[in-house]
Amino acid sequence: MVSQEQRRRQLAREKFLRQQQRRTVARRKTRTRNAAIASALAVIIIGSLALYTTDVLKGDDDSKSNVNAEATPSAPSKAPDPCEKPAAGKVKTATWKKEPELTIDKSAKYTMKLATTCGDIDIALKASAAPHTVNSFAFLAGKGYFDHSKCHRLVPSGIYVLQCGDPQGTGMGGPGYTIPDENLKDTSLKGGVYPAGTVAMANQYNAQTKEGRNTGGSQFFLVYQDSQLPADYTPFGTVSEAGMKVLKKIAEAGAQAADPTTGNTAPNATVVINKATVTKS
């Protein structure tokens, strides 16, 4: 027969077990809720970042771009055009079926000069770290592919880049072939930042779906102010000090409102590459 004291202890033990069970269930629910919140935030952040970077730095695509609202100025700037009129001439329309044969000397130094309507932009190229990219630019520049083409996009918030390299001037043009991603572990890309002066490739990579690797073509961007970006875009050059002054002059002129058709926020400055040359030194 169970004594009163034993019964009291049994009831106390059962009460304790019930309390422990309720606490365990409560902790499990809290963990589940927090995990769900964290997951949702991750999707929002990653999705927003993917949309932002892939749209803003999208290149060589046949479809229309949808630019994230953050990258779109609320109103066009009224700053005057600081650049000269473009040189006479027309853009090239040629395309090629495959990447050009690798002919550069990876141990040599190469420089690309963009003679623009706003001033010369000299770029030290990273031939050893990004040989396919530098080789492609040497090939395209030699064919006059970039000559008379507009730099079609200036992003003045969130990230700070001038995008060029599309003879169509729409953000949807390319040379007909693609090149592999390279140098994504460059020591200059620290803390998810592309530092001012970096020249990198636009591409079709989507961080959310993990699709679109190795889709670089001819479009590239020049970073005029440190920009928070994931290391998904081949860094292949560095702008000279004099070239940075030209970039900043272009940036200070501001950007237009987003084009409803292409989504581009074109620079107010008339930035045209009169001639691009790649030289070996």
C-alpha positions as CSV (number, residue, x, y, z in Angstrom):
1,M,0.0,0.0,0.0
2,V,1.4,3.4,-1.0
3,S,1.9,5.7,2.0
4,Q,0.8,9.4,1.9
5,E,4.4,10.5,1.8
6,Q,5.2,8.2,-1.1
7,R,2.1,9.5,-2.9
8,R,3.1,13.1,-2.3
9,R,6.6,12.4,-3.7
10,Q,5.1,10.6,-6.7
11,L,2.8,13.6,-7.4
12,A,5.7,16.0,-7.0
13,R,7.9,13.9,-9.4
14,E,5.1,13.8,-12.0
15,K,4.6,17.6,-11.7
16,F,8.3,18.1,-12.1
17,L,8.4,15.8,-15.2
18,R,5.4,17.7,-16.7
19,Q,7.2,21.0,-16.1
20,Q,10.3,19.7,-17.8
21,Q,8.3,18.4,-20.7
22,R,6.6,21.8,-21.2
23,R,10.0,23.6,-21.0
24,T,11.4,21.2,-23.6
25,V,8.5,21.7,-25.9
26,A,8.7,25.5,-25.4
27,R,12.5,25.5,-26.2
28,R,11.9,23.4,-29.3
29,K,9.2,25.8,-30.5
30,T,11.5,28.8,-29.9
31,R,14.3,27.1,-31.8
32,T,12.0,26.3,-34.7
33,R,10.6,29.8,-34.8
34,N,14.0,31.4,-34.7
35,A,15.3,29.0,-37.4
36,A,12.3,29.9,-39.5
37,I,12.9,33.6,-39.0
38,A,16.6,33.3,-39.8
39,S,15.8,31.2,-42.9
40,A,13.3,33.8,-44.1
41,L,15.7,36.6,-43.5
42,A,18.4,34.7,-45.3
43,V,16.1,34.2,-48.3
44,I,15.2,37.9,-48.3
45,I,18.9,39.0,-48.0
46,I,20.2,36.5,-50.5
47,G,17.4,37.0,-52.9
48,S,17.7,40.8,-52.7
49,L,21.5,40.6,-53.2
50,A,21.1,38.2,-56.1
51,L,18.5,40.4,-57.8
52,Y,20.6,43.5,-57.1
53,T,23.9,42.2,-58.3
54,T,22.8,40.1,-61.2
55,D,20.5,42.8,-62.5
56,V,22.8,45.7,-61.9
57,L,25.9,43.9,-63.1
58,K,24.2,41.7,-65.7
59,G,25.8,41.5,-69.1
60,D,25.7,39.8,-72.4
61,D,22.1,38.6,-72.1
62,D,19.3,38.5,-74.7
63,S,16.6,39.3,-72.1
64,K,15.6,42.6,-70.6
65,S,17.1,43.6,-67.3
66,N,15.0,44.3,-64.2
67,V,17.0,46.7,-62.0
68,N,16.5,46.6,-58.3
69,A,14.8,49.7,-57.0
70,E,17.8,50.4,-54.7
71,A,20.0,50.9,-57.7
72,T,17.6,53.4,-59.3
73,P,18.0,57.1,-58.6
74,S,14.8,58.7,-57.4
75,A,15.2,61.5,-59.9
76,P,17.6,62.3,-62.7
77,S,20.5,64.6,-61.7
78,K,20.7,68.1,-63.2
79,A,24.5,68.1,-63.3
80,P,26.0,69.4,-66.6
81,D,27.7,67.0,-69.0
82,P,31.5,67.2,-68.2
83,C,32.5,65.3,-71.3
84,E,33.3,66.1,-74.9
85,K,31.5,65.0,-78.0
86,P,32.3,61.5,-79.3
87,A,34.8,61.0,-82.1
88,A,33.3,60.3,-85.5
89,G,32.8,56.6,-86.2
90,K,30.4,53.7,-85.7
91,V,30.4,50.7,-83.3
92,K,31.3,47.3,-84.6
93,T,28.6,44.7,-84.9
94,A,30.8,41.6,-85.3
95,T,30.4,38.5,-83.1
96,W,32.4,35.3,-82.8
97,K,31.3,31.7,-82.2
98,K,34.0,30.8,-79.7
99,E,36.5,32.3,-77.3
100,P,39.7,33.4,-79.0
101,E,42.8,31.2,-78.7
102,L,44.9,32.0,-75.7
103,T,47.9,33.9,-77.1
104,I,48.9,36.4,-74.4
105,D,52.1,36.0,-72.4
106,K,50.8,35.3,-68.9
107,S,54.1,36.4,-67.4
108,A,54.1,39.8,-69.1
109,K,52.5,43.1,-68.1
110,Y,49.6,44.4,-70.1
111,T,47.8,47.8,-70.0
112,M,44.4,48.7,-71.4
113,K,43.8,52.3,-72.3
114,L,40.2,53.5,-72.7
115,A,40.4,56.8,-74.6
116,T,37.0,58.2,-73.6
117,T,35.1,61.4,-74.2
118,C,35.7,62.2,-70.5
119,G,39.4,61.5,-70.5
120,D,41.8,58.6,-70.7
121,I,41.4,55.7,-68.3
122,D,44.5,53.5,-68.0
123,I,44.0,50.1,-66.5
124,A,46.8,47.7,-65.4
125,L,45.6,44.2,-66.4
126,K,46.1,41.0,-64.4
127,A,47.3,38.7,-67.1
128,S,48.7,36.0,-64.8
129,A,45.6,35.9,-62.6
130,A,43.0,36.3,-65.3
131,P,44.6,35.1,-68.5
132,H,41.4,34.2,-70.4
133,T,39.8,37.6,-69.6
134,V,42.9,39.7,-70.5
135,N,43.3,37.6,-73.7
136,S,39.7,38.3,-74.6
137,F,40.1,42.0,-74.1
138,A,43.3,42.1,-76.1
139,F,41.5,40.3,-78.9
140,L,38.4,42.5,-78.8
141,A,40.3,45.7,-78.5
142,G,42.4,44.6,-81.5
143,K,39.3,44.2,-83.5
144,G,38.0,47.7,-82.6
145,Y,35.1,46.1,-80.8
146,F,34.9,48.7,-78.0
147,D,35.5,51.7,-80.2
148,H,32.7,54.3,-80.2
149,S,30.7,52.3,-77.6
150,K,28.8,54.0,-74.8
151,C,29.3,53.2,-71.1
152,H,25.6,52.5,-70.6
153,R,25.1,52.3,-66.8
154,L,26.2,54.3,-63.8
155,V,25.1,53.0,-60.4
156,P,25.3,55.8,-57.8
157,S,23.9,54.0,-54.7
158,G,24.3,50.7,-53.0
159,I,27.3,49.9,-55.2
160,Y,29.3,52.5,-57.1
161,V,30.2,51.3,-60.6
162,L,30.3,52.5,-64.2
163,Q,29.5,49.6,-66.6
164,C,30.8,49.5,-70.2
165,G,31.6,47.1,-72.9
166,D,28.3,46.6,-74.8
167,P,28.4,48.1,-78.3
168,Q,24.6,48.0,-78.3
169,G,24.5,50.3,-75.3
170,T,21.6,48.4,-73.8
171,G,23.3,46.0,-71.4
172,M,22.2,43.0,-73.5
173,G,25.0,42.9,-76.0
174,G,28.1,40.6,-76.2
175,P,30.8,39.2,-78.5
176,G,28.9,35.9,-79.1
177,Y,31.2,33.8,-76.9
178,T,31.7,33.5,-73.1
179,I,34.8,33.3,-71.0
180,P,35.4,31.5,-67.6
181,D,35.3,33.2,-64.3
182,E,38.8,33.8,-63.0
183,N,40.6,35.3,-60.0
184,L,37.6,35.2,-57.6
185,K,40.0,34.7,-54.7
186,D,42.0,37.9,-55.5
187,T,43.6,39.2,-52.3
188,S,42.1,42.7,-53.0
189,L,38.6,41.3,-52.4
190,K,38.4,41.5,-48.7
191,G,35.3,41.5,-46.5
192,G,32.9,41.2,-49.5
193,V,34.2,44.5,-50.9
194,Y,35.4,45.4,-54.4
195,P,37.7,48.3,-53.7
196,A,37.7,51.6,-55.7
197,G,39.8,51.2,-58.8
198,T,38.8,47.6,-59.4
199,V,37.9,46.6,-63.0
200,A,35.8,43.4,-63.1
201,M,33.5,41.4,-65.5
202,A,29.8,41.6,-65.6
203,N,28.1,38.2,-65.9
204,Q,24.9,36.2,-65.6
205,Y,25.6,34.5,-62.3
206,N,22.6,34.2,-60.0
207,A,23.7,33.6,-56.3
208,Q,20.2,32.4,-55.4
209,T,20.1,29.5,-58.0
210,K,23.9,29.0,-58.2
211,E,23.5,29.2,-62.0
212,G,25.3,31.3,-64.5
213,R,29.0,30.7,-63.8
214,N,31.5,31.3,-66.6
215,T,29.2,33.6,-68.5
216,G,31.4,36.7,-68.9
217,G,31.5,38.3,-72.4
218,S,32.5,41.8,-73.1
219,Q,30.8,43.9,-70.5
220,F,32.8,45.1,-67.6
221,F,32.5,47.5,-64.7
222,L,34.8,50.0,-63.1
223,V,34.5,50.6,-59.4
224,Y,34.8,54.3,-58.5
225,Q,34.1,53.9,-54.8
226,D,34.4,50.8,-52.5
227,S,31.4,48.6,-53.2
228,Q,29.9,45.8,-51.2
229,L,29.7,42.8,-53.6
230,P,30.2,39.1,-53.3
231,A,33.2,37.7,-55.0
232,D,31.4,36.5,-58.1
233,Y,32.8,38.9,-60.7
234,T,36.2,38.4,-62.2
235,P,38.6,41.2,-61.1
236,F,41.1,41.6,-64.0
237,G,42.5,45.1,-63.7
238,T,43.2,48.2,-61.6
239,V,42.5,51.8,-62.7
240,S,45.4,54.3,-62.6
241,E,45.3,57.3,-60.3
242,A,44.7,59.6,-63.2
243,G,42.0,57.2,-64.5
244,M,40.2,57.4,-61.1
245,K,39.9,61.2,-61.4
246,V,38.1,60.7,-64.7
247,L,35.8,58.1,-63.1
248,K,35.0,60.4,-60.3
249,K,34.2,63.2,-62.7
250,I,31.8,60.9,-64.4
251,A,30.2,59.8,-61.2
252,E,29.8,63.4,-59.9
253,A,27.7,64.2,-62.9
254,G,25.1,61.7,-61.6
255,A,22.8,59.2,-63.3
256,Q,19.5,59.4,-65.2
257,A,16.3,57.7,-64.1
258,A,16.0,54.1,-65.0
259,D,15.1,53.4,-68.6
260,P,11.7,51.7,-68.6
261,T,12.8,49.3,-71.4
262,T,16.3,48.3,-70.4
263,G,16.3,49.2,-66.7
264,N,19.6,51.0,-67.2
265,T,20.5,54.1,-65.2
266,A,22.6,55.8,-67.8
267,P,25.3,58.3,-66.7
268,N,24.5,62.0,-67.3
269,A,28.0,62.3,-68.7
270,T,28.3,61.3,-72.3
271,V,30.8,58.5,-71.7
272,V,31.9,57.0,-75.0
273,I,35.0,54.9,-75.5
274,N,36.5,56.5,-78.6
275,K,39.2,53.9,-78.8
276,A,40.3,51.0,-76.6
277,T,43.8,49.5,-76.9
278,V,45.6,46.8,-75.0
279,T,49.4,46.9,-75.0
280,K,52.1,44.6,-73.7
281,S,55.1,46.2,-71.9
